[in-house]
Amino acid sequence: MVRKRLGNYYAKEAVEFLNHVIRDKPLLPFLVPLGFFAWAIERWLVPFSNWVPLAFAVWATIQYGRYQRRLLVEDLNRRWRQLVMNTTPTTPLEPCAWLNRLLMEVWPNFMEPRISKRFSSLVERRLKHRKPKLLERIELQEFSLGSCPPDLGQDGVHWITSGDQQVMRIGFEWNTNDMSIMLLAKLARPLIGTARIVINNLYIKGDLRLLPILDGQAVLYSFESTPEVRIGVAFGSGGSQSLPATELPGVSSWLVKLFTDTLVKMMVEPRRGCYSLPSVDLRKKVVGGVLSVTVVSASKLGQSNSFSNNGSRESSLTTGSFVGNGGNKILQTFIEVELGDLTRRTSISQGSSPRWDTTFNMVLHGESGILKFHLYEWDPSSVKYNYLTSCEIKMKYVIDDSTTFWAIGPKFGVLAKQAEYCGKEVEMVVPFEETSIGELTVKLVLKEWQYSDDLSSLNKSSTSTQHSIYNSQHLQLKTGRKLKVTVVEGRNLMTKDKSGKCDPYVKLQYGKVLHKTKTLSHTTNPVWNHKFDFDEIGGGECLMIKCYNADIFGDENIGSARVNLEGLVEGSCKDVWIPLEKVNSGELRLQIEALKNEDLEALRASLGQFGSGWIELVLIEARDLIAADLRGTSDPYVRVQYGNTKKRTKVVHKTLNPQWNQTLEFPDTGRPLVLHVKDHNALLPTSSIGDCVVEYERLPPNQTADKWIPLQGVKSGEIHIQVTRKVPELQKKMTLDTNISSLSKANQISGQIRELLKKVNGLIEDGDLENLSLALSEVENIEDGQVQYMLQLENEKTLLIEKISELGREMSRTTSAPSKLSH
C-alpha cells in the first residue's frame, strides 16, 4: 500500500514537472521525438557513440534542479509576504517637513490655479442642483483658494499594509483665511433682493489615504473618514447689493452641509478620486466620448428576501413592456445602467446567477464619468420594481491618451484597469454594495474621445462669460463655418401610451436658432432625412436635441440629448447614433458636417481683394470699472487677443476710470478681437475685471467706428475704443452683374419678409405658440441675411463714391489741360 502511494506521488510529481518543462520549453515536444529518432539510428543503424542517453539524462537533471529552485523561491516569497503583512502591517512614522516646504514653493503658481479651476467647476455644478428654498438663484462669481497651502503630515507619514496593497496614511489640515470665494444670490418670492455671500475662511482636518495603482501610473486618494469641516461666511453690502449686511438664515449651515456632502460622495472611504501620473502629455483637451457598456452577468445573488433586510427600497418605475410568469417565485432581476442623465435597462433574467449579455452605447459629457449599475427585482404580481443594491465604476481620461477605470473591490479594496488606447476592451468584476455577497461582471470599451482643437479652445476661453443673475445674455461668436446637421433616423423610441402609438418629431436648437423635423405617424423607428444649416458658434455651444411624441392633448417628451460640436474637422462628415437621455430606450442617428461659410468668405474677399489689410485699434479709456483691490480701486490694463497674437497696454494705477490712448495694429485675418481688462498685481496673480469682443467684420473699408462697449462678466464697466479696418486698395470696377444680383437679392429678402409676416399673423390668430417660436427663429435668420446684404450695399456704395470721386478728378484734369495750352 505504501509503495503504491509513493508510486502515485512520484508519478504526479513527474507529470507536474513535465507540464512545467513543456510550458517553459515550447519546442520540447518537437525535440524529444527528434532525440529518440537520432538515438534509434545510433543504436541500430549507425553506432556513433553512447553519449546521447547520457547527454539527455544530464539535461533532464539540470532542468529538474531549476524547477525545484523556482518552487523554493516562490514559496519563500509567499511566506515572507505573509510574514510582513501579518506581523508588521504598519511602518514607523517618517517626517515630511520637506513635503510642506516643497508644497509652499509650488502651490501659488502651479497647484492653486489648477485646483481652483477644478473646484470652481464642481461647485458650479453642485449649486445648480442644490440650493436652499430661501434662494431663487445662486451664482458663483469668484473662486480662489489663496496662497496658503494645506499642512500635510504634521505628525509624520507611514505606510499601511492592507491585504496585498500598500497604502500611505498622511494627516491633512487646512486652516486658511486667504481664500476668496464670492457667490451672488437672489432671494425667492415673496422676498425681494440680492445678496453677496463671501466665504473667507476654510478649515478641514482629517487623514488622507494614498493608494498607488497600475504599477505607479496613478494614485487613488481619499479621506479615511468624514473630515471636520468649518466654513467662515460673510455677507457683503454696497454696489448692487439690495439687502443689509446681515446673515441670511440657514445659508451658513447649508454651505457647510453642501461642502461636506461633496467630500463624502467624492473622496471619503470607500469613495476615491484618481490622480494620473503619465509620462507623456499629448496636450489634448477632451470634451466628450462614446462608451460601449456590456452588462454580462451577476453571480452569488441571494434570494430577494435577503436584500430586503438591508435597506431595500421600491422604485416608482412602471412595469412597461416587461412580461413574466406570476406563478414563478424564482428571483427575476434586471440591471439599470446610469451615466449622468442617460439610463438604459437590460432584459429580465432568472436565478441567483443571471446572465444578460446586453450592450449599450453611452455618451460622456467631459473627460470623466461615473457608471452606476442598479440591480432591481421584478415581481410579476406587483406594479413596482424592488430596488436591491448597486455598484459603480469611475472612469477618467489620462493625458497620454489612455483611459483609467477604477471601482471599489472586495472588502473595500480597489479594482483598477487601464485601456492604453480607444477600442480596447476592459472586463471588470465589481462587488455589489449594501450586501456581503454578489458581484457583477461588465465589459467596457471606450470607442472614442472627442477632442477640442486649438481654435475651439481659444474661443471657449475668450468668451467664458457667466450667466448673470440680472438676465444678461451670453456673447456668441460665429467662427465663420457652416454646420450641416442631418436628422437621419431613430430607433427604439418609447412612449407612455398604452397602445404603443408613437408619432415622433425632433427639435434641434443651436444658439438662438431652432429647427424642427416633420412628424411621422405610428412608428418607433422613424426615418426623416431632414437637413438643417447652422452658423457655427464658438465658446463650446452644444447642439440641443429634443424628441417628442405628437398628441392632441399635448406633446410628450420622449427623450433629449446634447452634442458637443467642438473639434469638427472641416470637410469630413460625422455619422453618429446619439442615445436619448432621461428615458430607458431610444437613439437618434445624426450626420454632422462642418463647411466653410461661402457668403462670409466672399464678403471678406470683396473687402480686401487687392491687399491683405490690417486692423487698427485705438484703446482710449474706460469708465465705471469694478474695484479689484481692498482699497476700492484698481490698477487696470488691457490685454488684447487676436487669434494667437496677444498685446497689452500700459498699467494705469489706482483708478476706476483709466485713460490709455494707445494704438495697436493687427493683420486682418478675420479672427475674433477680444479685449480682457485686467487688474495688475505685483505679488498675486492678476484678476479679471471684465472682457468684451470688438465687432469689426461689418465695418466699411477705411472707416473708423467710435464706440463704448460694456464689459461682460462684471456688474459695471465700459471701454472706449476706435477701430478701423484698413484696406490699402479698393476695388475699382463694378459690373452690371453685381447691380443685378444686388437688386434680385433685395427683392428676395422683401418677398421673404412679406411671406413670413403672413405666416406669423396666421399663427397668432390660431394660437399656435410652438410653430410661432419656429417662425421667430426664421425671422432672426432673415435678419442676419438682411444685415449681410446691407453690409454689401455699404461696400458697393463706398466703391461707387470712390469711383465718382476718381472720375471727377479725371474730368478736372482734362478740362484744365486745354487752358494751359492756350497760353
Residue pairs with C-beta under 8 A, 6 or more apart in sequence:
17 64
17 67
20 67
21 28
21 63
21 67
22 28
22 29
25 63
35 52
35 56
38 52
39 52
39 53
42 48
42 49
42 52
81 164
84 161
85 161
85 163
85 164
88 161
89 160
89 161
89 162
90 158
90 159
90 160
90 161
91 158
91 159
91 160
92 158
93 155
93 156
93 157
93 158
94 156
94 157
94 158
95 153
95 156
96 152
96 153
96 156
96 157
96 170
99 152
99 153
99 157
100 149
100 151
100 152
100 153
103 111
103 149
103 150
103 152
104 149
107 147
107 149
108 147
108 685
111 149
112 144
112 145
112 146
112 147
112 149
113 685
115 145
116 143
116 144
116 145
119 143
119 145
120 140
120 143
122 262
123 140
123 143
124 140
126 258
126 262
127 138
127 139
127 140
127 183
130 258
131 137
131 138
131 254
132 250
132 251
132 254
133 188
134 187
134 188
134 191
134 248
134 249
134 250
134 251
135 185
135 186
135 187
135 188
135 248
135 251
136 186
136 187
136 188
136 189
137 185
137 186
137 469
138 183
138 184
138 185
138 186
138 197
139 183
139 184
139 185
139 466
139 467
139 468
139 469
140 181
140 182
140 183
140 466
141 182
141 183
141 184
141 196
141 466
142 180
142 181
142 182
143 180
143 181
144 179
144 180
144 181
145 176
145 179
146 176
146 178
146 179
146 180
147 178
147 684
148 176
148 177
148 178
148 179
149 174
150 172
150 173
150 174
150 176
150 204
151 171
151 172
151 173
151 174
152 170
152 171
152 172
152 208
153 170
153 171
154 171
154 173
155 171
157 168
157 169
157 170
157 171
158 168
158 169
159 166
159 167
159 168
159 169
160 166
160 167
160 168
160 169
161 167
162 413
163 411
163 413
165 211
165 413
165 414
166 211
166 212
167 209
167 210
167 211
168 209
168 210
168 211
169 207
169 208
169 209
169 224
170 207
170 208
170 210
171 207
171 208
172 204
172 205
172 206
172 207
172 208
172 223
172 227
173 204
173 205
174 202
174 203
174 204
174 205
175 202
175 203
176 201
176 202
177 200
177 201
177 232
179 199
179 200
179 201
179 202
180 198
180 200
181 198
181 199
181 200
182 196
182 197
182 198
182 199
182 236
183 196
183 197
183 198
183 199
184 194
184 195
184 196
184 197
184 469
185 194
185 195
185 196
185 197
185 248
185 251
186 193
186 194
186 469
187 193
187 194
187 195
187 243
192 242
193 242
193 243
194 240
194 241
194 242
194 243
194 469
195 235
195 236
195 241
195 242
195 243
195 248
196 235
196 236
196 237
196 239
196 241
197 233
197 234
197 235
197 236
197 248
197 251
197 255
198 233
198 234
198 235
198 236
199 231
199 232
199 233
199 234
199 255
200 232
200 233
200 234
201 230
201 231
201 232
202 230
202 231
202 232
203 228
203 229
203 230
203 231
204 227
204 228
204 229
205 227
205 228
206 223
206 224
206 225
206 226
206 227
206 228
207 223
207 224
207 225
208 221
208 222
208 223
208 224
209 221
209 222
209 223
209 224
209 269
210 219
210 220
210 221
211 219
211 220
211 221
211 222
211 272
211 414
212 218
212 219
212 220
213 219
213 220
213 406
213 414
213 416
214 404
214 416
214 418
216 277
217 276
217 277
217 278
217 418
218 274
218 275
218 276
218 277
218 398
218 404
218 416
218 418
219 274
219 275
219 277
220 272
220 273
220 274
220 406
220 414
220 416
221 267
221 272
221 273
221 274
221 275
222 267
222 268
222 269
222 270
222 271
222 272
222 273
223 263
223 267
223 268
223 269
224 269
225 268
225 269
226 260
226 263
226 264
226 268
227 263
227 268
229 256
229 259
229 260
229 263
230 256
231 252
231 255
231 256
231 259
233 247
233 251
233 252
233 255
235 243
235 245
235 246
235 247
235 248
236 245
237 243
237 244
237 245
239 715
240 715
264 271
265 271
266 273
267 273
269 412
270 408
270 412
271 408
272 406
272 408
272 414
274 394
274 396
274 404
274 406
276 396
276 398
276 399
276 404
278 398
278 399
278 400
278 402
279 400
280 399
280 400
281 399
281 400
282 399
282 400
282 401
283 399
284 399
284 401
284 449
284 451
285 451
285 452
285 457
286 366
286 367
286 397
286 449
286 450
286 451
286 452
287 366
287 450
287 451
287 452
287 540
287 564
287 566
287 567
288 363
288 364
288 365
288 366
288 449
288 450
288 564
289 363
289 364
289 367
289 397
289 446
289 447
289 448
289 449
289 450
290 361
290 362
290 363
290 364
290 446
290 447
290 448
290 450
290 576
291 339
291 361
291 362
291 363
291 364
291 369
291 371
291 395
291 444
291 445
291 446
291 447
292 359
292 360
292 361
292 362
292 444
292 445
292 446
292 447
293 337
293 339
293 344
293 359
293 360
293 361
293 362
293 371
293 442
293 443
293 444
294 357
294 358
294 359
294 360
294 442
294 443
294 444
294 445
295 335
295 337
295 346
295 356
295 357
295 358
295 359
295 360
295 373
295 440
295 442
296 355
296 356
296 357
296 427
296 441
296 442
296 443
297 353
297 354
297 355
297 356
297 357
297 440
297 441
298 333
298 335
298 353
298 354
298 375
298 432
298 438
298 439
298 440
298 441
299 352
299 353
299 438
299 439
299 441
300 352
300 353
300 437
300 438
300 439
301 331
301 333
301 352
301 353
301 354
301 375
301 437
301 438
302 352
302 435
302 437
302 438
303 331
303 352
304 331
304 377
304 386
304 388
306 435
307 377
307 386
307 388
307 389
307 435
308 386
310 389
310 434
310 435
311 434
312 386
312 387
312 388
313 387
314 384
314 385
314 386
314 387
315 376
315 384
315 385
315 386
315 387
316 384
317 376
317 384
317 385
318 383
318 384
319 378
319 383
319 384
319 385
320 494
320 584
322 334
322 348
322 378
324 332
324 348
324 378
324 380
325 380
326 380
326 381
328 350
328 380
330 350
330 351
331 350
331 351
331 352
331 354
331 377
332 348
332 349
332 350
332 377
332 378
332 379
332 380
333 348
333 349
333 354
333 375
333 376
333 377
333 378
333 388
334 345
334 346
334 347
334 348
334 349
334 356
334 375
334 376
334 378
335 345
335 346
335 356
335 358
335 373
335 374
335 375
335 376
335 440
336 343
336 344
336 345
336 346
336 373
336 374
336 376
336 584
337 343
337 344
337 345
337 346
337 360
337 362
337 371
337 372
337 373
338 371
338 372
338 373
338 374
339 362
339 363
339 364
339 369
339 370
339 371
339 372
340 365
340 369
340 581
341 581
341 582
342 362
342 363
342 579
342 581
342 582
343 581
343 582
343 583
343 584
344 360
344 362
344 579
344 584
344 585
345 584
345 585
346 356
346 358
347 356
347 358
348 378
349 355
349 356
360 579
361 447
361 577
361 579
361 587
362 371
362 579
363 561
363 578
363 579
364 395
365 562
365 564
367 396
367 397
368 394
368 395
368 396
368 397
369 394
369 395
370 392
370 393
370 394
370 395
371 392
371 393
371 394
371 395
371 444
372 390
372 391
372 392
373 390
373 391
373 392
373 393
373 430
373 440
373 442
374 387
374 390
375 387
375 388
375 389
375 390
375 432
375 438
375 440
376 385
376 386
376 387
376 388
377 385
377 386
377 388
378 385
379 385
379 386
388 432
388 435
389 432
389 433
389 434
389 435
389 438
390 432
390 433
390 434
391 407
391 408
391 430
391 431
391 432
391 433
391 440
392 407
392 408
392 430
393 405
393 406
393 407
393 428
393 430
393 442
393 444
394 405
394 406
394 407
395 403
395 404
395 405
395 444
395 446
396 403
396 404
397 403
397 449
398 404
398 418
401 421
401 422
401 449
402 418
402 419
402 420
402 421
403 418
403 419
403 422
403 446
403 449
404 416
404 417
404 418
405 416
405 417
405 418
405 419
405 426
405 428
405 444
406 414
406 415
406 416
406 417
407 414
407 415
407 428
407 430
408 414
408 415
408 430
408 431
408 433
409 415
409 430
409 431
410 431
415 428
415 429
415 430
417 426
417 427
417 428
418 426
419 425
419 426
419 444
419 445
419 446
422 446
422 447
422 448
422 449
423 445
423 446
423 447
424 445
424 446
425 443
425 444
425 445
426 443
426 444
426 445
427 441
427 442
427 443
427 444
428 441
428 442
428 443
428 444
429 439
429 440
429 441
430 439
430 440
430 442
431 438
431 439
431 440
432 438
432 439
432 440
450 564
450 566
450 567
451 566
451 567
452 460
452 540
452 566
452 567
453 566
453 567
455 479
455 538
456 538
456 540
456 566
456 567
458 641
458 643
458 644
459 477
459 479
459 538
459 539
459 540
459 672
460 538
460 539
460 540
460 566
462 477
462 538
462 539
462 641
462 672
462 674
462 691
462 693
463 474
463 475
463 476
463 477
463 538
463 539
463 672
463 674
463 693
464 539
464 713
465 474
465 475
465 691
465 712
465 713
466 713
467 474
472 712
474 539
475 539
475 692
475 693
475 712
476 511
476 512
476 537
476 538
476 539
476 541
477 537
477 538
477 539
477 672
477 693
478 535
478 536
478 537
478 538
479 536
479 537
479 538
480 536
480 596
480 597
480 600
480 601
480 670
481 535
481 536
481 570
481 594
481 595
481 596
481 597
482 533
482 534
482 535
482 536
482 594
482 595
482 596
482 597
483 510
483 533
483 534
483 535
483 536
483 565
483 568
483 592
483 593
483 594
483 595
484 531
484 532
484 533
484 591
484 592
484 593
484 594
484 595
485 508
485 510
485 531
485 532
485 533
485 534
485 543
485 590
485 591
485 592
486 529
486 530
486 531
486 532
486 590
486 591
486 592
487 506
487 508
487 517
487 528
487 529
487 530
487 532
487 588
487 589
487 590
488 527
488 528
488 529
488 589
488 590
488 591
489 525
489 526
489 527
489 528
489 529
489 588
489 589
490 504
490 506
490 524
490 525
490 526
490 528
490 547
490 586
490 587
490 588
490 589
491 524
491 525
491 586
491 587
491 589
492 524
492 525
492 585
492 586
492 587
493 502
493 504
493 524
493 525
493 526
493 547
493 549
493 558
493 559
493 580
493 585
493 586
494 502
494 524
494 558
494 559
494 583
494 584
494 585
494 586
495 501
495 502
495 524
495 549
495 556
495 558
496 556
497 549
497 551
497 556
500 524
501 522
502 522
502 523
502 524
502 549
502 558
503 519
503 520
503 521
503 522
503 549
503 550
503 551
504 519
504 520
504 523
504 524
504 526
504 547
504 548
504 549
504 550
504 558
505 516
505 517
505 518
505 519
505 520
505 547
505 548
505 550
506 516
506 517
506 528
506 530
506 545
506 546
506 547
506 548
506 588
507 514
507 515
507 516
507 517
507 545
507 546
507 547
507 548
508 514
508 515
508 516
508 532
508 543
508 544
508 545
509 515
509 543
509 544
509 546
510 534
510 537
510 541
510 542
510 543
510 544
510 565
511 534
511 535
511 537
511 541
512 777
512 780
513 534
513 535
513 777
513 780
513 781
514 773
514 774
514 777
515 532
515 774
515 777
516 774
517 528
517 530
518 528
518 530
519 550
520 526
520 527
520 528
534 543
535 597
535 784
536 565
536 594
538 672
540 564
540 566
541 565
542 562
542 563
542 564
542 565
543 562
543 563
543 564
543 565
543 592
544 560
544 562
545 560
545 561
545 562
545 563
545 578
545 580
545 588
545 590
546 557
546 559
546 560
547 557
547 558
547 559
547 560
547 580
547 586
547 588
548 555
548 556
548 557
548 558
549 555
549 556
549 558
555 770
558 580
558 583
558 586
559 580
559 581
559 582
559 583
559 586
560 580
560 581
560 582
561 578
561 579
561 580
561 581
561 588
563 576
563 578
563 590
563 592
565 592
565 594
568 574
568 592
568 593
568 594
569 594
570 594
570 595
570 596
571 593
571 594
571 595
572 593
572 594
573 591
573 592
573 593
574 591
574 592
574 593
575 589
575 590
575 591
576 589
576 590
576 592
577 587
577 588
577 589
578 587
578 588
578 589
578 590
579 586
579 587
580 586
580 587
580 588
599 788
603 697
603 788
603 791
603 792
604 670
604 697
606 731
606 792
606 795
607 613
607 701
607 725
607 727
607 795
608 668
608 701
608 727
609 731
610 728
610 729
610 730
610 731
611 727
611 728
611 729
612 667
612 668
613 667
613 668
613 701
613 725
613 726
613 727
613 728
614 665
614 666
614 667
614 668
614 726
615 642
615 665
615 666
615 667
615 668
615 673
615 696
615 723
615 724
615 725
615 726
616 663
616 664
616 665
616 723
616 724
616 726
617 640
617 663
617 664
617 665
617 666
617 673
617 694
617 721
617 722
617 723
618 661
618 662
618 663
618 664
618 721
618 722
618 723
619 638
619 640
619 649
619 660
619 661
619 662
619 663
619 664
619 675
619 719
619 721
620 659
620 660
620 661
620 720
620 721
620 722
621 657
621 658
621 659
621 660
621 661
621 719
621 720
622 636
622 657
622 658
622 677
622 717
622 718
622 719
622 720
623 656
623 657
623 717
623 718
623 720
624 656
624 657
624 716
624 717
624 718
625 634
625 636
625 656
625 657
625 658
625 677
625 689
625 690
625 711
625 716
625 717
626 634
626 656
626 689
626 690
626 714
626 715
626 716
626 717
627 633
627 634
627 656
628 634
628 635
628 679
628 687
628 689
629 635
629 679
631 654
633 654
633 655
633 656
634 654
634 655
634 656
634 679
634 689
635 651
635 652
635 653
635 654
635 679
635 680
635 681
636 651
636 652
636 655
636 656
636 658
636 677
636 678
636 679
636 680
636 689
637 648
637 649
637 650
637 651
637 652
637 658
637 660
637 677
637 678
637 680
638 648
638 649
638 660
638 675
638 676
638 677
638 678
638 719
639 646
639 647
639 648
639 675
639 676
639 678
640 646
640 647
640 648
640 649
640 664
640 673
640 674
640 675
640 676
641 673
641 674
641 675
641 676
642 666
642 669
642 671
642 672
642 673
642 674
643 669
643 671
643 672
645 666
647 664
647 666
649 660
649 662
649 664
650 660
650 662
651 680
652 658
652 659
652 660
653 680
666 673
668 725
668 726
670 697
672 693
673 693
673 694
673 696
673 723
674 691
674 692
674 693
674 694
675 691
675 692
675 693
675 694
675 709
675 719
675 721
676 688
676 691
677 688
677 689
677 690
677 691
677 711
677 717
677 719
678 686
678 687
678 688
678 689
679 686
679 687
679 688
679 689
680 686
681 687
688 713
689 711
689 714
689 717
690 711
690 712
690 713
690 714
690 717
690 719
691 711
691 712
691 713
692 709
692 710
692 711
692 712
692 719
694 709
694 721
694 723
696 705
696 723
696 725
698 787
698 791
699 705
699 723
699 724
699 725
700 725
700 794
700 795
700 798
701 725
701 726
701 727
701 730
701 795
701 798
702 724
702 725
702 726
702 727
702 730
703 724
703 725
703 798
704 722
704 723
704 724
705 722
705 723
705 724
706 720
706 721
706 722
707 720
707 721
707 722
707 723
708 718
708 719
708 720
709 718
709 719
709 721
710 717
710 718
711 717
711 718
711 719
730 798
730 799
730 802
731 799
732 799
732 802
732 803
732 806
734 796
734 799
734 800
734 803
738 796
742 789
742 792
742 793
742 796
745 789
746 789
749 782
749 785
749 786
749 789
752 782
753 782
756 775
756 778
756 779
756 782
759 775
760 772
760 775
760 776
760 779
763 771
763 772
763 775
764 772
